Amino acid sequence: METTRLSAQFVKKRIAAILSVACLVAVTADTPAYSADAVQLTSADSAANHNINQSVERLEMLVKSSRILTLEARVPKFQVHNEEVLGATPVSQNQIQIFAKTPGTTQLNLWDTNDKLYTVDVTVLADAREVEGILGSQLPLATLKVLPVNSSAIVSGYVTSADDVDRAVAIVEQYYATVVNNIKVIGVQQVLLHTRIMEVSRTKLRDLGIDWNYISSGKSIINAPSSLIDVPQSVVTDGILEISQITNGGNVQILSNDFNALIKALRQEDLVKFLAEPTVVATHGRPARFIVGGKVPYTVPAGNGSVTVAYEEFGTSVDFLPFVVGPGRIRLEVRPEVKEIDEANSLNVSGTLVPGFSQRYVETAVELSAGQTLALAGLLQSRTESSVKATPFFGEIPYFGAMFRRVTERRNDIELLITVTPELVDAMDPHEVPRGGPGLNSTSPNDKELYMKGHIEVPNMLGGDGCTPSVYNIQPGSDHLLLDPTNNSSSAQYGTPSYGNGGHHSASTLPPGAIVPQNQPIEVGQGVTITAPVQ
């Protein structure tokens, strides 16, 4: 009897074990996809519980993260369509833990005790937080976001320079095979280039006692002017004289440390010759060119005894290619060139004169801040200059004229000096455009106004565009000026202004439509006074 009871209990335990095993479920698969919100998930989110309340729900997870799904009722069975993307295991009667394996999408089906179906669409995303962290550390001024899509990625956001775009794409390409670039560059991307190309006579500068080597260093010193001023040798260092050591007078000019002021002073003394002073605007990465000169035609022998005409450019030109590499930083590739016709190098080919040219240019690439100036020099050219000073008539007599004239010949060393100043510029809005221009509201005076009254300019009655100003008009057949009642101004003031130091007489107010006698000045606006013309 005891043996029968033990056998019955053993059978009950075996049946209970079989029923518990029968509640376990197999899993199947699906395909991959990606989402833009993957980077917003954190490790805390991945471990959080997710309550299932609707029959169809969506869930996004990062690779190597897990979630616990909770159903109100007991879950007797569940099914995963693609266990290569998502894995699942029961942790209690109403909870199932899922964990993301690889990027992709799949579907999880759950059944409760009433055999009601709950479907969860799960999207497993690649973890872009690592690459976004690298982008943030390498490009601190950029705002970028990476959106994984299958084996590709979409990079979007803003950077401050075009070079940062290439850097960002190169970093993302280390993680994804294909990168879609949606990055935008913000900030000013137009460069204004001020260029001055000058010829400086080094020979004349030496005569004046100026040394460019010391001028460029910013020191307010000049060379000792030889025997013109007595200078103790003990106060001269390397041929340089301090101004404070001059004790016996003499005309000494202390040069300004401002380089532009120095160039202006030398230009006034004809020591600097400006060949060109162009101002060119170009966008980031686009070349620009400026040329002042012309083209020289020459013939080129062709086949069958014929000739063709070719042209060669000469003059002063500037080629530059700007790159905005950061806030206020510009990388500049510049090539200024001076090309002149040189008859000494001309060739005679089969009776055809082919002109020769002398060429001086500098080609360099630098990086500097907006507003800084780059100076290039050192291109020398030696010229021989001759001058003749003679007594009129007597100096032209053959043989005996040599007694009445003087011929001097000297070698002049010409140095090419080039200054380049880039600036970041942007277009003006319509309200920023200046109204009118110089001289628009004034015109040249007549003889009476010029000689009798001393006016060098008078108000322009036509307003510069051929039409009378809207605040007044001239009555046909009348020698008076009528204020325009259609203008928004309710009234205008008139009075007799005094020119010079006499100040301004008090002005009276006229209503719209009032008639002003001829030659009576009236004030029609702030600082604008007109006079009715004499018919």
SVG drawing of the C-alpha trace seen along z (x, -y; Angstrom):
<svg xmlns="http://www.w3.org/2000/svg" viewBox="-9 -139 92 141">
<polyline fill="none" stroke="black" stroke-width="0.4" points="0.0,0.0 2.8,-2.4 4.5,-1.6 1.3,-2.5 1.2,-5.9 4.8,-6.7 4.2,-5.8 1.2,-8.1 3.2,-11.0 6.1,-10.3 3.7,-10.4 2.1,-13.7 5.6,-15.3 6.6,-14.1 3.3,-15.4 3.9,-18.9 7.4,-19.0 6.2,-18.1 3.5,-20.9 6.1,-23.5 8.4,-22.5 5.5,-22.7 5.1,-26.4 8.5,-27.3 8.4,-28.8 10.7,-28.9 11.8,-32.1 12.2,-33.3 13.6,-36.3 13.3,-39.6 15.4,-42.4 17.5,-45.4 16.7,-49.2 17.7,-52.3 16.2,-55.3 17.1,-58.9 16.4,-58.7 19.0,-56.0 21.5,-58.5 18.9,-59.6 18.7,-56.2 20.9,-55.8 22.1,-52.9 19.5,-53.7 16.8,-53.6 18.0,-50.3 17.6,-48.7 14.2,-50.2 10.9,-48.3 8.4,-48.7 4.8,-48.1 2.7,-46.7 -0.8,-48.2 -1.7,-48.2 -2.1,-45.4 0.5,-47.0 3.5,-48.9 6.9,-50.1 10.2,-49.9 13.7,-51.2 16.8,-49.8 20.6,-50.2 22.8,-47.3 23.9,-45.4 21.1,-46.9 18.2,-45.1 14.6,-45.8 12.1,-44.0 8.6,-43.8 5.8,-43.6 2.2,-42.4 -0.6,-42.7 -1.6,-39.1 0.5,-36.0 2.4,-35.3 2.1,-31.6 3.8,-31.9 5.8,-34.4 7.5,-34.4 10.5,-36.3 10.6,-36.4 14.4,-37.0 16.5,-35.9 19.7,-37.1 18.5,-40.6 16.7,-40.2 16.8,-37.6 14.1,-37.0 13.8,-35.0 11.1,-34.8 12.0,-36.2 8.6,-35.8 5.1,-34.8 4.3,-38.2 7.7,-39.6 10.1,-38.8 13.6,-40.2 14.7,-41.1 18.2,-42.0 19.4,-43.6 22.1,-41.6 22.6,-43.3 21.1,-46.3 17.8,-45.5 14.1,-45.2 12.0,-42.3 8.7,-41.5 7.8,-40.1 4.5,-38.4 3.0,-37.8 -0.1,-35.9 -1.9,-36.2 -4.0,-33.5 -7.0,-34.6 -5.0,-34.0 -5.0,-37.7 -2.1,-38.7 0.2,-41.6 2.7,-42.7 5.8,-44.7 7.8,-46.0 11.4,-46.3 14.0,-48.3 17.6,-47.7 19.9,-50.7 23.6,-50.9 25.2,-52.9 26.3,-56.3 27.2,-57.8 30.8,-56.8 31.3,-58.5 29.4,-61.6 31.6,-61.8 34.7,-61.8 33.2,-64.4 32.5,-66.6 36.0,-66.3 37.7,-66.9 35.3,-69.6 34.3,-71.5 32.7,-74.4 30.5,-72.1 27.0,-70.8 26.7,-67.4 24.4,-64.4 24.9,-60.9 21.9,-58.9 22.7,-55.3 20.8,-53.7 21.7,-50.0 25.4,-50.0 25.4,-53.7 25.0,-56.9 23.6,-60.4 25.7,-63.2 23.8,-66.5 24.4,-69.7 26.5,-72.8 30.2,-73.6 32.1,-76.9 34.3,-76.1 34.4,-74.0 37.5,-72.1 35.5,-70.8 33.1,-69.2 35.8,-67.0 37.2,-66.2 33.7,-65.1 33.0,-62.9 36.4,-61.3 35.8,-60.4 32.3,-58.9 33.7,-56.9 35.8,-54.9 32.6,-53.5 30.2,-53.3 30.8,-52.2 28.7,-54.9 28.3,-58.4 25.6,-60.9 26.8,-64.4 24.1,-66.9 26.4,-69.2 26.0,-73.0 28.6,-75.6 27.5,-78.7 29.2,-82.1 30.6,-84.5 32.2,-82.6 33.1,-85.6 36.6,-87.1 37.4,-90.6 41.1,-91.0 42.8,-94.4 46.0,-94.2 48.6,-96.8 51.4,-96.2 54.1,-98.9 57.5,-99.5 60.0,-100.9 63.3,-102.5 65.9,-101.0 68.5,-103.3 66.5,-106.5 65.6,-105.1 69.2,-104.6 69.9,-108.2 67.3,-109.4 68.8,-107.2 65.9,-104.8 66.6,-101.1 63.6,-98.8 65.0,-96.1 64.6,-98.4 61.4,-99.9 59.7,-96.5 60.9,-95.8 58.8,-98.7 61.7,-100.8 61.6,-104.6 65.2,-104.9 67.0,-106.1 70.4,-105.7 73.0,-108.3 72.9,-110.8 76.7,-110.7 78.4,-114.1 75.2,-116.2 75.0,-115.9 77.9,-115.4 77.4,-112.2 79.8,-110.8 80.8,-107.3 80.3,-106.0 76.5,-106.4 76.2,-104.6 75.5,-100.9 75.6,-98.9 75.3,-102.1 72.1,-103.1 71.7,-106.4 69.3,-107.0 67.3,-110.2 68.1,-111.4 71.8,-111.4 71.6,-114.2 73.0,-117.3 73.8,-119.9 70.5,-120.3 69.6,-119.4 66.3,-118.5 65.4,-115.0 62.0,-113.4 60.9,-110.8 59.0,-108.1 55.7,-106.8 55.4,-103.2 52.3,-102.9 53.3,-101.1 50.4,-102.6 51.4,-106.1 55.0,-105.4 53.8,-104.2 51.7,-107.2 54.6,-109.5 56.9,-107.8 54.3,-108.0 54.0,-111.7 57.7,-112.0 57.6,-109.8 59.6,-107.1 56.9,-104.5 55.0,-103.9 51.6,-102.1 51.2,-99.7 47.8,-98.5 45.5,-98.6 42.7,-96.1 39.9,-95.0 38.5,-91.6 35.7,-89.5 35.5,-85.8 33.7,-83.0 35.3,-80.1 37.2,-77.8 36.5,-79.8 39.4,-81.4 39.3,-85.1 41.5,-87.1 42.2,-90.8 44.3,-92.1 45.2,-95.6 47.0,-95.7 46.4,-94.4 47.3,-91.9 50.1,-92.2 49.4,-90.7 52.2,-88.8 52.3,-86.6 53.2,-82.9 54.3,-81.0 51.9,-78.2 51.9,-75.6 52.0,-76.3 53.6,-79.7 50.7,-81.1 50.8,-82.9 48.4,-83.2 48.0,-85.9 48.4,-85.1 48.0,-87.3 50.1,-87.5 48.8,-89.3 50.9,-91.9 50.3,-94.1 49.6,-93.6 47.5,-90.7 46.5,-89.1 45.2,-85.5 44.0,-84.3 42.1,-81.4 40.6,-81.9 39.6,-79.3 37.7,-80.2 39.2,-77.7 37.6,-79.0 36.0,-82.0 38.1,-84.9 40.8,-82.6 41.6,-82.6 44.0,-80.4 45.0,-82.3 46.7,-81.2 47.8,-84.3 49.9,-84.9 50.6,-88.6 52.4,-89.1 53.8,-92.0 54.5,-91.3 56.0,-94.0 57.1,-94.1 60.8,-93.9 62.1,-94.9 65.6,-93.8 64.4,-90.2 62.4,-90.4 63.2,-87.9 63.1,-88.2 61.8,-84.9 61.7,-84.9 61.2,-88.6 58.5,-88.5 59.2,-90.3 58.1,-88.2 58.0,-90.4 59.7,-89.5 58.5,-90.0 59.9,-90.5 58.0,-88.8 58.0,-89.2 55.6,-87.2 55.2,-85.7 53.2,-82.6 52.6,-81.6 50.0,-80.2 49.5,-81.6 47.0,-81.4 46.2,-84.6 43.4,-86.3 40.9,-88.6 42.3,-92.2 46.0,-91.1 48.3,-92.2 50.8,-90.0 53.8,-91.8 55.9,-90.3 59.1,-91.8 62.5,-90.9 61.8,-90.9 64.5,-93.2 65.0,-94.6 68.0,-96.8 67.4,-99.7 69.9,-102.1 68.6,-105.7 70.1,-108.6 69.3,-112.3 70.5,-115.3 70.5,-118.9 71.5,-121.5 71.4,-125.3 68.7,-126.1 70.1,-126.5 73.7,-126.3 73.4,-122.8 72.2,-121.7 75.2,-123.0 77.3,-120.1 80.6,-119.5 80.6,-122.8 77.3,-121.9 79.0,-119.5 80.3,-122.5 76.7,-123.6 75.1,-120.3 75.5,-117.7 74.7,-114.0 74.3,-111.7 73.8,-107.9 73.0,-105.8 71.7,-102.3 68.4,-102.2 67.4,-99.1 63.6,-98.6 62.0,-96.3 58.5,-95.0 56.5,-95.3 53.2,-93.6 50.8,-93.9 47.7,-91.7 44.9,-92.2 42.0,-89.8 38.7,-90.5 35.5,-88.6 32.5,-90.4 28.8,-89.8 26.2,-91.3 24.2,-94.3 20.5,-94.1 18.3,-96.5 17.9,-98.8 21.7,-99.0 22.3,-100.3 23.2,-104.0 20.6,-106.2 22.1,-108.3 25.8,-109.0 28.4,-111.8 27.1,-114.9 23.5,-113.6 21.8,-116.4 24.2,-119.2 25.3,-120.6 27.8,-123.2 26.9,-126.8 26.3,-129.4 28.6,-132.4 26.6,-134.6 26.6,-132.0 30.3,-131.2 31.8,-134.6 29.4,-136.8 28.4,-134.5 31.4,-132.2 29.3,-129.0 31.3,-126.1 28.1,-123.9 24.4,-124.5 21.4,-122.2 20.3,-120.1 16.8,-121.0 16.3,-117.8 17.4,-115.5 20.0,-113.8 17.5,-111.6 15.9,-114.1 12.9,-114.6 12.1,-117.3 12.0,-116.2 8.5,-115.0 8.4,-117.6 8.0,-120.5 7.3,-121.2 7.5,-124.2 4.3,-125.7 4.2,-125.9 4.5,-129.5 5.3,-130.8 8.5,-132.1 7.5,-130.7 8.1,-127.3 5.0,-125.4 5.2,-122.9 3.7,-119.6 0.6,-118.9 0.7,-115.2 3.9,-114.7 3.7,-113.1 5.3,-116.2 2.6,-118.4 4.7,-121.5 8.1,-122.9 10.2,-125.6 11.7,-128.5 14.2,-131.0 17.4,-132.8 20.5,-130.7 23.8,-132.6 27.0,-131.0 30.1,-131.3 30.2,-131.9 27.0,-133.9 24.9,-131.0 21.4,-130.3 18.4,-132.7 15.2,-131.5 13.0,-129.6 9.3,-129.9 6.8,-127.2 4.7,-127.0 1.6,-124.9 1.3,-122.5 0.5,-124.4 2.0,-127.6 3.9,-129.7 7.5,-130.8 8.9,-133.8 11.8,-133.1 15.4,-133.1 13.9,-132.5 15.7,-129.5 13.4,-127.0 14.3,-124.0 12.5,-120.9 14.1,-118.3 16.7,-117.8 19.8,-119.6 18.3,-120.0 17.7,-123.6 16.6,-124.5 16.0,-127.8 13.3,-128.4 15.0,-128.9 14.8,-132.1 12.7,-131.6"/>
</svg>
